[in-house]
Amino acid sequence: MYEMRAEFDPDVTGSVENATNSLALLWHVIAKDDSGMALCGQQLVQTVHAGLLVGGHASTERCCSPCLAAVRATMQAEAV
Ligand SMILES: [Zn+2]
């Protein structure tokens, strides 16, 4: 029901135009029944093409903390 989506990390990459030089990825979590809205509330408009991810071109990757916190909170709520 959850899905990981990578975006170009705006903090590292700067802009999408520079993204081919130094790929930095930020992994968000989206709910599949939602239309591209990450759990942190960010609308994901430019999702990184899966081919780039498979090729291992990303120089740095990190996960979106607010998204992970939302997943954790949801799981704990369901476990109770
Ligand atoms: Zn996020």
PDB file of the backbone (N, CA, C, O) and the ligand in Angstrom, with CONECT records:
HET     ZN  A 101       1
ATOM      1  N   MET A   1       0.826  -1.198   0.000  1.00  0.00           N
ATOM      2  CA  MET A   1       0.000   0.000   0.000  1.00  0.00           C
ATOM      3  C   MET A   1       0.864   1.252   0.000  1.00  0.00           C
ATOM      4  O   MET A   1       0.414   2.352  -0.323  1.00  0.00           O
ATOM      5  N   TYR A   2       2.125   1.042   0.376  1.00  0.00           N
ATOM      6  CA  TYR A   2       3.050   2.166   0.273  1.00  0.00           C
ATOM      7  C   TYR A   2       4.058   1.905  -0.828  1.00  0.00           C
ATOM      8  O   TYR A   2       4.342   0.763  -1.189  1.00  0.00           O
ATOM      9  N   GLU A   3       4.583   2.987  -1.345  1.00  0.00           N
ATOM     10  CA  GLU A   3       5.514   2.862  -2.448  1.00  0.00           C
ATOM     11  C   GLU A   3       6.594   3.922  -2.289  1.00  0.00           C
ATOM     12  O   GLU A   3       6.314   5.068  -1.935  1.00  0.00           O
ATOM     13  N   MET A   4       7.822   3.524  -2.554  1.00  0.00           N
ATOM     14  CA  MET A   4       8.909   4.480  -2.488  1.00  0.00           C
ATOM     15  C   MET A   4       9.044   5.195  -3.828  1.00  0.00           C
ATOM     16  O   MET A   4       8.995   4.570  -4.888  1.00  0.00           O
ATOM     17  N   ARG A   5       9.211   6.474  -3.765  1.00  0.00           N
ATOM     18  CA  ARG A   5       9.408   7.259  -4.981  1.00  0.00           C
ATOM     19  C   ARG A   5      10.628   8.145  -4.803  1.00  0.00           C
ATOM     20  O   ARG A   5      10.762   8.842  -3.797  1.00  0.00           O
ATOM     21  N   ALA A   6      11.492   8.112  -5.762  1.00  0.00           N
ATOM     22  CA  ALA A   6      12.686   8.944  -5.694  1.00  0.00           C
ATOM     23  C   ALA A   6      12.477  10.235  -6.470  1.00  0.00           C
ATOM     24  O   ALA A   6      11.919  10.250  -7.567  1.00  0.00           O
ATOM     25  N   GLU A   7      12.938  11.293  -5.872  1.00  0.00           N
ATOM     26  CA  GLU A   7      12.941  12.585  -6.539  1.00  0.00           C
ATOM     27  C   GLU A   7      14.356  13.109  -6.520  1.00  0.00           C
ATOM     28  O   GLU A   7      15.173  12.686  -5.702  1.00  0.00           O
ATOM     29  N   PHE A   8      14.645  14.023  -7.412  1.00  0.00           N
ATOM     30  CA  PHE A   8      15.918  14.713  -7.307  1.00  0.00           C
ATOM     31  C   PHE A   8      15.904  15.532  -6.027  1.00  0.00           C
ATOM     32  O   PHE A   8      14.955  16.261  -5.739  1.00  0.00           O
ATOM     33  N   ASP A   9      16.976  15.392  -5.273  1.00  0.00           N
ATOM     34  CA  ASP A   9      17.054  16.086  -4.003  1.00  0.00           C
ATOM     35  C   ASP A   9      17.371  17.561  -4.244  1.00  0.00           C
ATOM     36  O   ASP A   9      18.469  17.894  -4.687  1.00  0.00           O
ATOM     37  N   PRO A  10      16.424  18.435  -3.957  1.00  0.00           N
ATOM     38  CA  PRO A  10      16.639  19.854  -4.248  1.00  0.00           C
ATOM     39  C   PRO A  10      17.742  20.469  -3.403  1.00  0.00           C
ATOM     40  O   PRO A  10      18.371  21.445  -3.811  1.00  0.00           O
ATOM     41  N   ASP A  11      17.978  19.903  -2.227  1.00  0.00           N
ATOM     42  CA  ASP A  11      19.000  20.459  -1.341  1.00  0.00           C
ATOM     43  C   ASP A  11      20.403  20.190  -1.861  1.00  0.00           C
ATOM     44  O   ASP A  11      21.324  20.972  -1.626  1.00  0.00           O
ATOM     45  N   VAL A  12      20.559  19.083  -2.568  1.00  0.00           N
ATOM     46  CA  VAL A  12      21.888  18.699  -3.036  1.00  0.00           C
ATOM     47  C   VAL A  12      22.061  19.029  -4.504  1.00  0.00           C
ATOM     48  O   VAL A  12      23.081  19.581  -4.915  1.00  0.00           O
ATOM     49  N   THR A  13      21.074  18.691  -5.274  1.00  0.00           N
ATOM     50  CA  THR A  13      21.167  18.840  -6.715  1.00  0.00           C
ATOM     51  C   THR A  13      21.052  20.299  -7.136  1.00  0.00           C
ATOM     52  O   THR A  13      21.692  20.722  -8.098  1.00  0.00           O
ATOM     53  N   GLY A  14      20.256  21.053  -6.436  1.00  0.00           N
ATOM     54  CA  GLY A  14      20.089  22.456  -6.752  1.00  0.00           C
ATOM     55  C   GLY A  14      18.900  22.650  -7.667  1.00  0.00           C
ATOM     56  O   GLY A  14      17.901  23.253  -7.273  1.00  0.00           O
ATOM     57  N   SER A  15      18.998  22.150  -8.869  1.00  0.00           N
ATOM     58  CA  SER A  15      17.878  22.241  -9.792  1.00  0.00           C
ATOM     59  C   SER A  15      17.872  21.019 -10.680  1.00  0.00           C
ATOM     60  O   SER A  15      18.858  20.288 -10.775  1.00  0.00           O
ATOM     61  N   VAL A  16      16.757  20.817 -11.319  1.00  0.00           N
ATOM     62  CA  VAL A  16      16.625  19.637 -12.171  1.00  0.00           C
ATOM     63  C   VAL A  16      17.587  19.725 -13.352  1.00  0.00           C
ATOM     64  O   VAL A  16      18.040  18.701 -13.862  1.00  0.00           O
ATOM     65  N   GLU A  17      17.895  20.927 -13.781  1.00  0.00           N
ATOM     66  CA  GLU A  17      18.781  21.099 -14.931  1.00  0.00           C
ATOM     67  C   GLU A  17      20.179  20.550 -14.644  1.00  0.00           C
ATOM     68  O   GLU A  17      20.862  20.066 -15.548  1.00  0.00           O
ATOM     69  N   ASN A  18      20.594  20.628 -13.386  1.00  0.00           N
ATOM     70  CA  ASN A  18      21.925  20.147 -13.018  1.00  0.00           C
ATOM     71  C   ASN A  18      21.929  18.672 -12.643  1.00  0.00           C
ATOM     72  O   ASN A  18      22.974  18.103 -12.327  1.00  0.00           O
ATOM     73  N   ALA A  19      20.784  18.076 -12.680  1.00  0.00           N
ATOM     74  CA  ALA A  19      20.648  16.751 -12.090  1.00  0.00           C
ATOM     75  C   ALA A  19      21.459  15.694 -12.830  1.00  0.00           C
ATOM     76  O   ALA A  19      21.834  14.681 -12.239  1.00  0.00           O
ATOM     77  N   THR A  20      21.728  15.908 -14.081  1.00  0.00           N
ATOM     78  CA  THR A  20      22.459  14.897 -14.828  1.00  0.00           C
ATOM     79  C   THR A  20      23.930  14.895 -14.434  1.00  0.00           C
ATOM     80  O   THR A  20      24.621  13.889 -14.600  1.00  0.00           O
ATOM     81  N   ASN A  21      24.403  16.008 -13.917  1.00  0.00           N
ATOM     82  CA  ASN A  21      25.810  16.059 -13.526  1.00  0.00           C
ATOM     83  C   ASN A  21      26.050  15.330 -12.216  1.00  0.00           C
ATOM     84  O   ASN A  21      26.958  14.506 -12.106  1.00  0.00           O
ATOM     85  N   SER A  22      25.244  15.636 -11.244  1.00  0.00           N
ATOM     86  CA  SER A  22      25.410  14.996  -9.959  1.00  0.00           C
ATOM     87  C   SER A  22      24.040  14.598  -9.438  1.00  0.00           C
ATOM     88  O   SER A  22      23.271  15.423  -8.944  1.00  0.00           O
ATOM     89  N   LEU A  23      23.770  13.341  -9.561  1.00  0.00           N
ATOM     90  CA  LEU A  23      22.442  12.853  -9.190  1.00  0.00           C
ATOM     91  C   LEU A  23      22.353  12.643  -7.695  1.00  0.00           C
ATOM     92  O   LEU A  23      23.055  11.806  -7.128  1.00  0.00           O
ATOM     93  N   ALA A  24      21.504  13.394  -7.078  1.00  0.00           N
ATOM     94  CA  ALA A  24      21.212  13.174  -5.672  1.00  0.00           C
ATOM     95  C   ALA A  24      19.729  12.875  -5.566  1.00  0.00           C
ATOM     96  O   ALA A  24      18.889  13.614  -6.081  1.00  0.00           O
ATOM     97  N   LEU A  25      19.428  11.796  -4.899  1.00  0.00           N
ATOM     98  CA  LEU A  25      18.036  11.362  -4.834  1.00  0.00           C
ATOM     99  C   LEU A  25      17.484  11.489  -3.429  1.00  0.00           C
ATOM    100  O   LEU A  25      18.176  11.256  -2.438  1.00  0.00           O
ATOM    101  N   LEU A  26      16.237  11.859  -3.376  1.00  0.00           N
ATOM    102  CA  LEU A  26      15.518  11.924  -2.116  1.00  0.00           C
ATOM    103  C   LEU A  26      14.324  10.987  -2.234  1.00  0.00           C
ATOM    104  O   LEU A  26      13.456  11.162  -3.089  1.00  0.00           O
ATOM    105  N   TRP A  27      14.298   9.990  -1.357  1.00  0.00           N
ATOM    106  CA  TRP A  27      13.238   8.986  -1.414  1.00  0.00           C
ATOM    107  C   TRP A  27      12.055   9.410  -0.564  1.00  0.00           C
ATOM    108  O   TRP A  27      12.175   9.605   0.646  1.00  0.00           O
ATOM    109  N   HIS A  28      10.925   9.548  -1.211  1.00  0.00           N
ATOM    110  CA  HIS A  28       9.679   9.817  -0.503  1.00  0.00           C
ATOM    111  C   HIS A  28       8.856   8.538  -0.452  1.00  0.00           C
ATOM    112  O   HIS A  28       9.119   7.579  -1.178  1.00  0.00           O
ATOM    113  N   VAL A  29       7.877   8.546   0.401  1.00  0.00           N
ATOM    114  CA  VAL A  29       6.928   7.443   0.464  1.00  0.00           C
ATOM    115  C   VAL A  29       5.564   7.981   0.048  1.00  0.00           C
ATOM    116  O   VAL A  29       5.104   9.005   0.552  1.00  0.00           O
ATOM    117  N   ILE A  30       4.928   7.272  -0.882  1.00  0.00           N
ATOM    118  CA  ILE A  30       3.581   7.673  -1.275  1.00  0.00           C
ATOM    119  C   ILE A  30       2.614   6.551  -0.962  1.00  0.00           C
ATOM    120  O   ILE A  30       2.983   5.377  -0.970  1.00  0.00           O
ATOM    121  N   ALA A  31       1.380   6.919  -0.688  1.00  0.00           N
ATOM    122  CA  ALA A  31       0.319   5.927  -0.557  1.00  0.00           C
ATOM    123  C   ALA A  31      -0.197   5.656  -1.958  1.00  0.00           C
ATOM    124  O   ALA A  31      -0.490   6.580  -2.717  1.00  0.00           O
ATOM    125  N   LYS A  32      -0.303   4.372  -2.292  1.00  0.00           N
ATOM    126  CA  LYS A  32      -0.608   4.018  -3.674  1.00  0.00           C
ATOM    127  C   LYS A  32      -1.974   4.481  -4.134  1.00  0.00           C
ATOM    128  O   LYS A  32      -2.186   4.746  -5.318  1.00  0.00           O
ATOM    129  N   ASP A  33      -2.898   4.577  -3.195  1.00  0.00           N
ATOM    130  CA  ASP A  33      -4.234   5.005  -3.602  1.00  0.00           C
ATOM    131  C   ASP A  33      -4.324   6.525  -3.705  1.00  0.00           C
ATOM    132  O   ASP A  33      -5.354   7.075  -4.095  1.00  0.00           O
ATOM    133  N   ASP A  34      -3.240   7.184  -3.354  1.00  0.00           N
ATOM    134  CA  ASP A  34      -3.203   8.626  -3.492  1.00  0.00           C
ATOM    135  C   ASP A  34      -2.488   8.958  -4.797  1.00  0.00           C
ATOM    136  O   ASP A  34      -1.677   8.169  -5.283  1.00  0.00           O
ATOM    137  N   SER A  35      -2.780  10.096  -5.347  1.00  0.00           N
ATOM    138  CA  SER A  35      -2.229  10.398  -6.660  1.00  0.00           C
ATOM    139  C   SER A  35      -0.951  11.214  -6.538  1.00  0.00           C
ATOM    140  O   SER A  35      -0.942  12.427  -6.749  1.00  0.00           O
ATOM    141  N   GLY A  36       0.120  10.522  -6.195  1.00  0.00           N
ATOM    142  CA  GLY A  36       1.424  11.168  -6.201  1.00  0.00           C
ATOM    143  C   GLY A  36       1.669  12.118  -5.045  1.00  0.00           C
ATOM    144  O   GLY A  36       2.594  12.929  -5.088  1.00  0.00           O
ATOM    145  N   MET A  37       0.841  12.023  -4.010  1.00  0.00           N
ATOM    146  CA  MET A  37       1.071  12.873  -2.854  1.00  0.00           C
ATOM    147  C   MET A  37       1.894  12.116  -1.831  1.00  0.00           C
ATOM    148  O   MET A  37       1.478  11.072  -1.328  1.00  0.00           O
ATOM    149  N   ALA A  38       3.068  12.655  -1.530  1.00  0.00           N
ATOM    150  CA  ALA A  38       3.914  11.987  -0.553  1.00  0.00           C
ATOM    151  C   ALA A  38       3.328  12.144   0.842  1.00  0.00           C
ATOM    152  O   ALA A  38       2.522  13.037   1.105  1.00  0.00           O
ATOM    153  N   LEU A  39       3.753  11.254   1.724  1.00  0.00           N
ATOM    154  CA  LEU A  39       3.225  11.288   3.090  1.00  0.00           C
ATOM    155  C   LEU A  39       3.629  12.557   3.825  1.00  0.00           C
ATOM    156  O   LEU A  39       2.967  12.964   4.780  1.00  0.00           O
ATOM    157  N   CYS A  40       4.697  13.173   3.390  1.00  0.00           N
ATOM    158  CA  CYS A  40       5.125  14.421   4.025  1.00  0.00           C
ATOM    159  C   CYS A  40       4.332  15.612   3.506  1.00  0.00           C
ATOM    160  O   CYS A  40       4.551  16.748   3.925  1.00  0.00           O
ATOM    161  N   GLY A  41       3.404  15.338   2.584  1.00  0.00           N
ATOM    162  CA  GLY A  41       2.553  16.406   2.090  1.00  0.00           C
ATOM    163  C   GLY A  41       3.055  17.054   0.818  1.00  0.00           C
ATOM    164  O   GLY A  41       2.435  17.983   0.302  1.00  0.00           O
ATOM    165  N   GLN A  42       4.167  16.573   0.315  1.00  0.00           N
ATOM    166  CA  GLN A  42       4.717  17.157  -0.899  1.00  0.00           C
ATOM    167  C   GLN A  42       4.124  16.477  -2.123  1.00  0.00           C
ATOM    168  O   GLN A  42       4.018  15.252  -2.181  1.00  0.00           O
ATOM    169  N   GLN A  43       3.747  17.273  -3.078  1.00  0.00           N
ATOM    170  CA  GLN A  43       3.237  16.720  -4.324  1.00  0.00           C
ATOM    171  C   GLN A  43       4.424  16.379  -5.210  1.00  0.00           C
ATOM    172  O   GLN A  43       5.222  17.251  -5.554  1.00  0.00           O
ATOM    173  N   LEU A  44       4.538  15.117  -5.574  1.00  0.00           N
ATOM    174  CA  LEU A  44       5.663  14.687  -6.395  1.00  0.00           C
ATOM    175  C   LEU A  44       5.313  14.869  -7.862  1.00  0.00           C
ATOM    176  O   LEU A  44       4.486  14.147  -8.418  1.00  0.00           O
ATOM    177  N   VAL A  45       5.948  15.827  -8.459  1.00  0.00           N
ATOM    178  CA  VAL A  45       5.652  16.107  -9.855  1.00  0.00           C
ATOM    179  C   VAL A  45       6.700  15.478 -10.769  1.00  0.00           C
ATOM    180  O   VAL A  45       6.371  14.947 -11.830  1.00  0.00           O
ATOM    181  N   GLN A  46       7.941  15.540 -10.358  1.00  0.00           N
ATOM    182  CA  GLN A  46       9.012  15.019 -11.206  1.00  0.00           C
ATOM    183  C   GLN A  46       9.638  13.816 -10.528  1.00  0.00           C
ATOM    184  O   GLN A  46      10.561  13.939  -9.723  1.00  0.00           O
ATOM    185  N   THR A  47       9.121  12.667 -10.870  1.00  0.00           N
ATOM    186  CA  THR A  47       9.677  11.449 -10.301  1.00  0.00           C
ATOM    187  C   THR A  47      10.848  10.993 -11.157  1.00  0.00           C
ATOM    188  O   THR A  47      10.787  11.024 -12.386  1.00  0.00           O
ATOM    189  N   VAL A  48      11.891  10.580 -10.506  1.00  0.00           N
ATOM    190  CA  VAL A  48      13.087  10.141 -11.208  1.00  0.00           C
ATOM    191  C   VAL A  48      12.768   8.861 -11.981  1.00  0.00           C
ATOM    192  O   VAL A  48      12.135   7.939 -11.467  1.00  0.00           O
ATOM    193  N   HIS A  49      13.215   8.837 -13.195  1.00  0.00           N
ATOM    194  CA  HIS A  49      12.958   7.676 -14.041  1.00  0.00           C
ATOM    195  C   HIS A  49      13.613   6.431 -13.448  1.00  0.00           C
ATOM    196  O   HIS A  49      14.750   6.471 -12.977  1.00  0.00           O
ATOM    197  N   ALA A  50      12.882   5.345 -13.481  1.00  0.00           N
ATOM    198  CA  ALA A  50      13.347   4.113 -12.864  1.00  0.00           C
ATOM    199  C   ALA A  50      14.661   3.626 -13.482  1.00  0.00           C
ATOM    200  O   ALA A  50      15.465   2.985 -12.806  1.00  0.00           O
ATOM    201  N   GLY A  51      14.874   3.924 -14.741  1.00  0.00           N
ATOM    202  CA  GLY A  51      16.095   3.477 -15.411  1.00  0.00           C
ATOM    203  C   GLY A  51      17.348   4.055 -14.779  1.00  0.00           C
ATOM    204  O   GLY A  51      18.385   3.393 -14.715  1.00  0.00           O
ATOM    205  N   LEU A  52      17.248   5.288 -14.314  1.00  0.00           N
ATOM    206  CA  LEU A  52      18.392   5.905 -13.654  1.00  0.00           C
ATOM    207  C   LEU A  52      18.718   5.185 -12.359  1.00  0.00           C
ATOM    208  O   LEU A  52      19.882   5.022 -11.994  1.00  0.00           O
ATOM    209  N   LEU A  53      17.671   4.758 -11.674  1.00  0.00           N
ATOM    210  CA  LEU A  53      17.867   4.112 -10.385  1.00  0.00           C
ATOM    211  C   LEU A  53      18.513   2.745 -10.561  1.00  0.00           C
ATOM    212  O   LEU A  53      19.415   2.372  -9.811  1.00  0.00           O
ATOM    213  N   VAL A  54      18.048   2.011 -11.550  1.00  0.00           N
ATOM    214  CA  VAL A  54      18.575   0.671 -11.805  1.00  0.00           C
ATOM    215  C   VAL A  54      20.036   0.767 -12.216  1.00  0.00           C
ATOM    216  O   VAL A  54      20.856  -0.069 -11.837  1.00  0.00           O
ATOM    217  N   GLY A  55      20.350   1.786 -12.989  1.00  0.00           N
ATOM    218  CA  GLY A  55      21.718   1.946 -13.467  1.00  0.00           C
ATOM    219  C   GLY A  55      22.679   2.371 -12.385  1.00  0.00           C
ATOM    220  O   GLY A  55      23.893   2.359 -12.592  1.00  0.00           O
ATOM    221  N   GLY A  56      22.160   2.745 -11.240  1.00  0.00           N
ATOM    222  CA  GLY A  56      23.027   3.131 -10.140  1.00  0.00           C
ATOM    223  C   GLY A  56      23.773   4.431 -10.382  1.00  0.00           C
ATOM    224  O   GLY A  56      24.914   4.596  -9.951  1.00  0.00           O
ATOM    225  N   HIS A  57      23.116   5.351 -11.078  1.00  0.00           N
ATOM    226  CA  HIS A  57      23.781   6.609 -11.398  1.00  0.00           C
ATOM    227  C   HIS A  57      23.730   7.615 -10.255  1.00  0.00           C
ATOM    228  O   HIS A  57      24.425   8.630 -10.277  1.00  0.00           O
ATOM    229  N   ALA A  58      22.923   7.330  -9.287  1.00  0.00           N
ATOM    230  CA  ALA A  58      22.770   8.291  -8.204  1.00  0.00           C
ATOM    231  C   ALA A  58      24.039   8.340  -7.368  1.00  0.00           C
ATOM    232  O   ALA A  58      24.558   7.307  -6.947  1.00  0.00           O
ATOM    233  N   SER A  59      24.519   9.520  -7.139  1.00  0.00           N
ATOM    234  CA  SER A  59      25.735   9.670  -6.341  1.00  0.00           C
ATOM    235  C   SER A  59      25.412   9.625  -4.855  1.00  0.00           C
ATOM    236  O   SER A  59      26.144   9.031  -4.063  1.00  0.00           O
ATOM    237  N   THR A  60      24.335  10.245  -4.500  1.00  0.00           N
ATOM    238  CA  THR A  60      23.922  10.223  -3.099  1.00  0.00           C
ATOM    239  C   THR A  60      22.420   9.974  -3.028  1.00  0.00           C
ATOM    240  O   THR A  60      21.657  10.387  -3.901  1.00  0.00           O
ATOM    241  N   GLU A  61      22.031   9.303  -1.986  1.00  0.00           N
ATOM    242  CA  GLU A  61      20.614   9.046  -1.763  1.00  0.00           C
ATOM    243  C   GLU A  61      20.308   9.261  -0.292  1.00  0.00           C
ATOM    244  O   GLU A  61      21.145   9.004   0.574  1.00  0.00           O
ATOM    245  N   ARG A  62      19.126   9.725  -0.025  1.00  0.00           N
ATOM    246  CA  ARG A  62      18.673   9.782   1.357  1.00  0.00           C
ATOM    247  C   ARG A  62      17.167   9.672   1.371  1.00  0.00           C
ATOM    248  O   ARG A  62      16.490   9.873   0.363  1.00  0.00           O
ATOM    249  N   CYS A  63      16.670   9.351   2.537  1.00  0.00           N
ATOM    250  CA  CYS A  63      15.227   9.189   2.669  1.00  0.00           C
ATOM    251  C   CYS A  63      14.635  10.433   3.301  1.00  0.00           C
ATOM    252  O   CYS A  63      15.276  11.124   4.093  1.00  0.00           O
ATOM    253  N   CYS A  64      13.404  10.694   2.931  1.00  0.00           N
ATOM    254  CA  CYS A  64      12.692  11.838   3.468  1.00  0.00           C
ATOM    255  C   CYS A  64      12.233  11.516   4.894  1.00  0.00           C
ATOM    256  O   CYS A  64      11.406  10.628   5.099  1.00  0.00           O
ATOM    257  N   SER A  65      12.762  12.225   5.851  1.00  0.00           N
ATOM    258  CA  SER A  65      12.449  11.942   7.258  1.00  0.00           C
ATOM    259  C   SER A  65      10.961  12.083   7.591  1.00  0.00           C
ATOM    260  O   SER A  65      10.408  11.207   8.256  1.00  0.00           O
ATOM    261  N   PRO A  66      10.304  13.145   7.158  1.00  0.00           N
ATOM    262  CA  PRO A  66       8.871  13.268   7.461  1.00  0.00           C
ATOM    263  C   PRO A  66       8.058  12.108   6.892  1.00  0.00           C
ATOM    264  O   PRO A  66       7.093  11.663   7.514  1.00  0.00           O
ATOM    265  N   CYS A  67       8.443  11.615   5.708  1.00  0.00           N
ATOM    266  CA  CYS A  67       7.733  10.478   5.120  1.00  0.00           C
ATOM    267  C   CYS A  67       7.914   9.237   5.978  1.00  0.00           C
ATOM    268  O   CYS A  67       6.943   8.535   6.262  1.00  0.00           O
ATOM    269  N   LEU A  68       9.134   8.958   6.391  1.00  0.00           N
ATOM    270  CA  LEU A  68       9.401   7.771   7.187  1.00  0.00           C
ATOM    271  C   LEU A  68       8.690   7.854   8.533  1.00  0.00           C
ATOM    272  O   LEU A  68       8.173   6.857   9.036  1.00  0.00           O
ATOM    273  N   ALA A  69       8.670   9.028   9.095  1.00  0.00           N
ATOM    274  CA  ALA A  69       7.990   9.218  10.380  1.00  0.00           C
ATOM    275  C   ALA A  69       6.497   8.955  10.229  1.00  0.00           C
ATOM    276  O   ALA A  69       5.863   8.396  11.124  1.00  0.00           O
ATOM    277  N   ALA A  70       5.945   9.359   9.098  1.00  0.00           N
ATOM    278  CA  ALA A  70       4.511   9.136   8.850  1.00  0.00           C
ATOM    279  C   ALA A  70       4.220   7.651   8.706  1.00  0.00           C
ATOM    280  O   ALA A  70       3.205   7.168   9.208  1.00  0.00           O
ATOM    281  N   VAL A  71       5.093   6.924   8.028  1.00  0.00           N
ATOM    282  CA  VAL A  71       4.918   5.480   7.867  1.00  0.00           C
ATOM    283  C   VAL A  71       4.969   4.799   9.230  1.00  0.00           C
ATOM    284  O   VAL A  71       4.138   3.950   9.554  1.00  0.00           O
ATOM    285  N   ARG A  72       5.954   5.190  10.011  1.00  0.00           N
ATOM    286  CA  ARG A  72       6.122   4.586  11.340  1.00  0.00           C
ATOM    287  C   ARG A  72       4.875   4.836  12.188  1.00  0.00           C
ATOM    288  O   ARG A  72       4.377   3.928  12.853  1.00  0.00           O
ATOM    289  N   ALA A  73       4.385   6.045  12.160  1.00  0.00           N
ATOM    290  CA  ALA A  73       3.202   6.397  12.961  1.00  0.00           C
ATOM    291  C   ALA A  73       1.990   5.588  12.514  1.00  0.00           C
ATOM    292  O   ALA A  73       1.193   5.142  13.338  1.00  0.00           O
ATOM    293  N   THR A  74       1.859   5.404  11.206  1.00  0.00           N
ATOM    294  CA  THR A  74       0.723   4.640  10.670  1.00  0.00           C
ATOM    295  C   THR A  74       0.811   3.185  11.106  1.00  0.00           C
ATOM    296  O   THR A  74      -0.188   2.587  11.507  1.00  0.00           O
ATOM    297  N   MET A  75       2.024   2.613  11.024  1.00  0.00           N
ATOM    298  CA  MET A  75       2.192   1.219  11.389  1.00  0.00           C
ATOM    299  C   MET A  75       1.899   0.995  12.867  1.00  0.00           C
ATOM    300  O   MET A  75       1.286  -0.003  13.245  1.00  0.00           O
ATOM    301  N   GLN A  76       2.341   1.928  13.690  1.00  0.00           N
ATOM    302  CA  GLN A  76       2.092   1.798  15.118  1.00  0.00           C
ATOM    303  C   GLN A  76       0.597   1.903  15.410  1.00  0.00           C
ATOM    304  O   GLN A  76       0.073   1.207  16.280  1.00  0.00           O
ATOM    305  N   ALA A  77      -0.069   2.766  14.685  1.00  0.00           N
ATOM    306  CA  ALA A  77      -1.502   2.933  14.875  1.00  0.00           C
ATOM    307  C   ALA A  77      -2.248   1.670  14.487  1.00  0.00           C
ATOM    308  O   ALA A  77      -3.231   1.304  15.131  1.00  0.00           O
ATOM    309  N   GLU A  78      -1.783   0.996  13.429  1.00  0.00           N
ATOM    310  CA  GLU A  78      -2.448  -0.231  12.968  1.00  0.00           C
ATOM    311  C   GLU A  78      -2.160  -1.398  13.877  1.00  0.00           C
ATOM    312  O   GLU A  78      -2.963  -2.323  13.988  1.00  0.00           O
ATOM    313  N   ALA A  79      -1.000  -1.356  14.536  1.00  0.00           N
ATOM    314  CA  ALA A  79      -0.596  -2.487  15.381  1.00  0.00           C
ATOM    315  C   ALA A  79      -1.400  -2.527  16.666  1.00  0.00           C
ATOM    316  O   ALA A  79      -1.575  -3.590  17.263  1.00  0.00           O
ATOM    317  N   VAL A  80      -1.891  -1.366  17.096  1.00  0.00           N
ATOM    318  CA  VAL A  80      -2.617  -1.324  18.352  1.00  0.00           C
ATOM    319  C   VAL A  80      -3.986  -1.975  18.216  1.00  0.00           C
ATOM    320  O   VAL A  80      -4.742  -2.030  19.186  1.00  0.00           O
TER     321      VAL A  80
HETATM  322 ZN    ZN A 101       8.640  13.045   1.793  1.00  0.00          ZN2+
END
